[in-house]
Amino acid sequence: MSTAKITLELKSEVEDLLNSYAQCIDNDELEKWPDFFTEKCLYQIIPRENHEVGLPTAVMWCDSLGMLQDRITALRHANIYQVQWYRHILSNPVILSVENDVIKVQSNYAVFKTCNDGESTVYNVGRYVDVIVRDNGVLKFKERSAIYDTHRITTLMVIPI
Amino acid sequence: MTTTPNHLKWPAGADHTAVPYSVFNSKEVYELEQEKLYNGPTWNYLASEAELPDNGSFKSTYIGDTPVVVTRGQDGEIYAWVNRCAHRGAEICRERHGKSEDGAYTCVYHQWAFDAEGDLRGVPFQRGLAGKGGMPKDFDKKKHSLRKVRVVNYHGVVFGTFSDDTPDIETYMGEDTAYHFKRINNRPLEILGHTRQHIAGNWKFYSENTKDPYHASLLHLFHATFNLYRSTQEGASIVNNDFHSVLWARNTNEDADALDDMKKDNLRTLKTGEYELADMSLLAGKSEYEDGISLVILSLFPSLVVQQIQNTLAFRQILPKNENEFELVWTYFGYADDTEEMRNYRLKQFNLIGPGGMISMEDGESTELCQKAIVRDGAYSNVIQMAGKEAQGDDHLVTEGLIRGLWKGYREIMDF
């Protein structure tokens, strides 16, 4: 077990990953969204009320790149929902640990949603808990959990957080 | 009980095939529903027994929009009461769920303390302080219990009613509804989590949706898009006591004739098979009931839907907030004796259901679509005539007969 020093370079690299991920979703480049994950991965959006008491049910739960891709195919071609855009606001990224090239990070997020009526509402607020690894030199999410405080979801959730 | 005013009664000639939109957008109707339905002779879902595992366990919920707490007493029995202090009306229980170690429920305002049954046990300074103040000599704690809810634990599911006129739960459900209820609730459950969905629509639009097999393959395109839809399903629609219903289906082999019919109609569902799932493990599962039924939507008026879709099991609790909004609380479960493999099937398949469910997310959307469009025209009505005009089930799923049942029962209980 080796605990690496958290360098400024690493901090900056991690923040780039977090920011690029949010930009990808907000720019509606969802076909590229799975690229932020390793082949074997865990992505989940789970209400805080479940997470805190150890209940496993999530709103989205994907454990492979294929499942992430299927979410996007369904969003583009199967699911019916009103036009909507996300805007992620990210803050307070903290690198919790770096061990054997496994980086654990926590950060806060707020997602505003805007629909055709033009009103922007606070749609989902929570924190990301991430396990990040280097995959062919590039940082990727091995695990990304969006643990949300806003446990009353407005209408539905189709776009990933 | 309030008499239904004449201007709310349905137009002459309107029956359960033509529902005036006013029932979906009128504050007056909403208030009347709280009185006649939710405070009337209906059984309302409160909790799964698995959510009240220990003596002292409690859960906060609602009957209609009235806040209710359901508790397990020190005697192991289940009780429920309105979450409002008998003293000055404050909310007593402020947590969603938990455990009261001493079995007491104490209002924070003046610390009046109640037991799990809702009876008043303690009043601070009842005899005053140093001879000053205190309650009158004739003050009797026995006369100041919380407003109690009659409860029943039916095969591990707790229901509550405010009315003494509500028949016993099995009579209330009817034979087929009770059969399918017991089929799913056949042994102790394991709660796997909750999600909550807030929908800007009248709660009855959602009730209709859960009694509507007609929309299933037309609105929900997940199966069609990924070429997973079996074009024919053996199934049936059942009405019990007008407003309770069961839809069930069992997949059979694809039926070429039925597919041809769909092609002739040139429906959106024609886009069958353009895409493939990259990871089929999403649909991995096991047939877990001997009857092979893969889908059950059991709608128990007014507040509960019990669902089985493949290996996903859930209670959906419908909580009206006002005439334009309701909350849908999903409780996901498996069985206490599930293997790890079965539990994992369920957790993965939960991607199909709930607020982000790839099969079912559109149900919230369709409710809002309706609510948005009926803002002004309360005197106009909808058309509910698929498979005829009778309020009855059928041996197939191409019907709106269950929705007609809902409105037949609703008119009667609301005196519309």
HADDOCK unambig.tbl for C-alpha pairs under 7 A between the chains (distance, minus, plus):
assign (segid A and resid 47 and name CA) (segid B and resid 195 and name CA) 6.99 0.50 0.50
assign (segid A and resid 50 and name CA) (segid B and resid 193 and name CA) 5.64 0.50 0.50
assign (segid A and resid 50 and name CA) (segid B and resid 194 and name CA) 6.66 0.50 0.50
assign (segid A and resid 55 and name CA) (segid B and resid 192 and name CA) 5.41 0.50 0.50
assign (segid A and resid 55 and name CA) (segid B and resid 193 and name CA) 5.20 0.50 0.50
assign (segid A and resid 56 and name CA) (segid B and resid 192 and name CA) 6.06 0.50 0.50
assign (segid A and resid 56 and name CA) (segid B and resid 193 and name CA) 6.39 0.50 0.50
assign (segid A and resid 57 and name CA) (segid B and resid 192 and name CA) 5.78 0.50 0.50
assign (segid A and resid 57 and name CA) (segid B and resid 193 and name CA) 4.98 0.50 0.50
assign (segid A and resid 57 and name CA) (segid B and resid 194 and name CA) 6.99 0.50 0.50
assign (segid A and resid 57 and name CA) (segid B and resid 347 and name CA) 6.34 0.50 0.50
assign (segid A and resid 59 and name CA) (segid B and resid 351 and name CA) 6.60 0.50 0.50
assign (segid A and resid 59 and name CA) (segid B and resid 354 and name CA) 6.96 0.50 0.50
assign (segid A and resid 59 and name CA) (segid B and resid 355 and name CA) 6.81 0.50 0.50
assign (segid A and resid 59 and name CA) (segid B and resid 356 and name CA) 5.42 0.50 0.50
assign (segid A and resid 60 and name CA) (segid B and resid 351 and name CA) 5.60 0.50 0.50
assign (segid A and resid 60 and name CA) (segid B and resid 356 and name CA) 6.51 0.50 0.50
assign (segid A and resid 61 and name CA) (segid B and resid 348 and name CA) 6.56 0.50 0.50
assign (segid A and resid 61 and name CA) (segid B and resid 351 and name CA) 6.38 0.50 0.50
assign (segid A and resid 66 and name CA) (segid B and resid 278 and name CA) 4.71 0.50 0.50
assign (segid A and resid 66 and name CA) (segid B and resid 279 and name CA) 4.88 0.50 0.50
assign (segid A and resid 67 and name CA) (segid B and resid 278 and name CA) 6.66 0.50 0.50
assign (segid A and resid 67 and name CA) (segid B and resid 279 and name CA) 5.51 0.50 0.50
assign (segid A and resid 69 and name CA) (segid B and resid 278 and name CA) 6.94 0.50 0.50
assign (segid A and resid 70 and name CA) (segid B and resid 277 and name CA) 5.87 0.50 0.50
assign (segid A and resid 70 and name CA) (segid B and resid 278 and name CA) 6.11 0.50 0.50
assign (segid A and resid 74 and name CA) (segid B and resid 222 and name CA) 6.64 0.50 0.50
assign (segid A and resid 74 and name CA) (segid B and resid 358 and name CA) 6.90 0.50 0.50
assign (segid A and resid 77 and name CA) (segid B and resid 225 and name CA) 6.90 0.50 0.50
assign (segid A and resid 78 and name CA) (segid B and resid 221 and name CA) 4.97 0.50 0.50
assign (segid A and resid 78 and name CA) (segid B and resid 222 and name CA) 5.09 0.50 0.50
assign (segid A and resid 78 and name CA) (segid B and resid 225 and name CA) 5.79 0.50 0.50
assign (segid A and resid 79 and name CA) (segid B and resid 220 and name CA) 6.99 0.50 0.50
assign (segid A and resid 79 and name CA) (segid B and resid 221 and name CA) 6.52 0.50 0.50
assign (segid A and resid 79 and name CA) (segid B and resid 222 and name CA) 6.75 0.50 0.50
assign (segid A and resid 79 and name CA) (segid B and resid 358 and name CA) 6.79 0.50 0.50
assign (segid A and resid 80 and name CA) (segid B and resid 362 and name CA) 5.90 0.50 0.50
assign (segid A and resid 81 and name CA) (segid B and resid 362 and name CA) 6.69 0.50 0.50
assign (segid A and resid 81 and name CA) (segid B and resid 365 and name CA) 6.30 0.50 0.50
assign (segid A and resid 151 and name CA) (segid B and resid 195 and name CA) 7.00 0.50 0.50
assign (segid A and resid 151 and name CA) (segid B and resid 196 and name CA) 6.29 0.50 0.50
assign (segid A and resid 152 and name CA) (segid B and resid 196 and name CA) 4.82 0.50 0.50
assign (segid A and resid 152 and name CA) (segid B and resid 197 and name CA) 5.23 0.50 0.50
assign (segid A and resid 152 and name CA) (segid B and resid 198 and name CA) 5.99 0.50 0.50
assign (segid A and resid 153 and name CA) (segid B and resid 196 and name CA) 6.12 0.50 0.50
assign (segid A and resid 153 and name CA) (segid B and resid 197 and name CA) 4.65 0.50 0.50
assign (segid A and resid 153 and name CA) (segid B and resid 198 and name CA) 5.83 0.50 0.50
assign (segid A and resid 154 and name CA) (segid B and resid 197 and name CA) 5.90 0.50 0.50
assign (segid A and resid 154 and name CA) (segid B and resid 198 and name CA) 4.87 0.50 0.50
assign (segid A and resid 154 and name CA) (segid B and resid 199 and name CA) 6.23 0.50 0.50
assign (segid A and resid 155 and name CA) (segid B and resid 197 and name CA) 6.17 0.50 0.50
assign (segid A and resid 155 and name CA) (segid B and resid 198 and name CA) 5.66 0.50 0.50
assign (segid A and resid 155 and name CA) (segid B and resid 199 and name CA) 4.89 0.50 0.50
assign (segid A and resid 155 and name CA) (segid B and resid 364 and name CA) 5.41 0.50 0.50
assign (segid A and resid 155 and name CA) (segid B and resid 365 and name CA) 6.38 0.50 0.50
assign (segid A and resid 156 and name CA) (segid B and resid 355 and name CA) 4.70 0.50 0.50
assign (segid A and resid 156 and name CA) (segid B and resid 356 and name CA) 5.85 0.50 0.50
assign (segid A and resid 156 and name CA) (segid B and resid 361 and name CA) 5.89 0.50 0.50
assign (segid A and resid 156 and name CA) (segid B and resid 364 and name CA) 6.51 0.50 0.50
assign (segid A and resid 157 and name CA) (segid B and resid 355 and name CA) 5.81 0.50 0.50
assign (segid A and resid 157 and name CA) (segid B and resid 356 and name CA) 4.57 0.50 0.50
assign (segid A and resid 158 and name CA) (segid B and resid 356 and name CA) 5.73 0.50 0.50
